[in-house]
């Protein structure tokens, strides 16, 4: 699968798009943040 074919979401904290990663394979529906930094900064 090409990277351009991977699913994309928008980070709820910073608003930037991020693509699917293998580590999120089992929990992709619940991923809201693009990084640990954004997750810890949630307001």
C-alpha positions as CSV (number, residue, x, y, z in Angstrom):
1,X,0.0,0.0,0.0
2,X,1.4,3.4,-0.9
3,X,1.6,6.1,1.7
4,X,-0.8,8.3,-0.4
5,X,-3.4,5.6,0.0
6,X,-3.4,5.5,3.8
7,X,-6.3,7.0,5.8
8,X,-5.9,10.6,7.0
9,X,-7.4,12.3,10.1
10,X,-7.2,15.9,11.5
11,X,-5.6,16.4,14.9
12,X,-8.2,17.8,17.3
13,X,-5.5,19.8,19.1
14,X,-3.3,21.4,16.4
15,X,-5.6,21.0,13.4
16,X,-2.9,19.4,11.2
17,X,-3.6,16.3,9.1
18,X,-1.9,13.0,10.0
19,X,-1.8,9.6,8.4
20,X,-2.4,6.1,9.7
21,X,0.5,4.4,11.4
22,X,1.1,0.7,12.0
23,X,1.2,1.3,15.8
24,X,-2.4,2.6,15.6
25,X,-3.7,-0.5,13.6
26,X,-5.9,-1.9,16.3
27,X,-7.2,1.5,17.7
28,X,-7.4,3.8,14.6
29,X,-11.0,4.7,15.3
30,X,-10.1,6.2,18.7
31,X,-7.0,8.1,17.6
32,X,-7.6,11.9,18.0
33,X,-4.1,13.4,18.3
34,X,-1.2,13.4,15.8
35,X,1.5,13.1,18.5
36,X,2.1,12.5,22.2
37,X,2.8,16.3,22.5
38,X,-0.7,17.2,21.3
39,X,-2.3,14.5,23.5
40,X,-0.6,15.9,26.6
41,X,-1.5,19.5,25.7
42,X,-5.2,18.9,25.4
43,X,-7.3,21.8,26.7
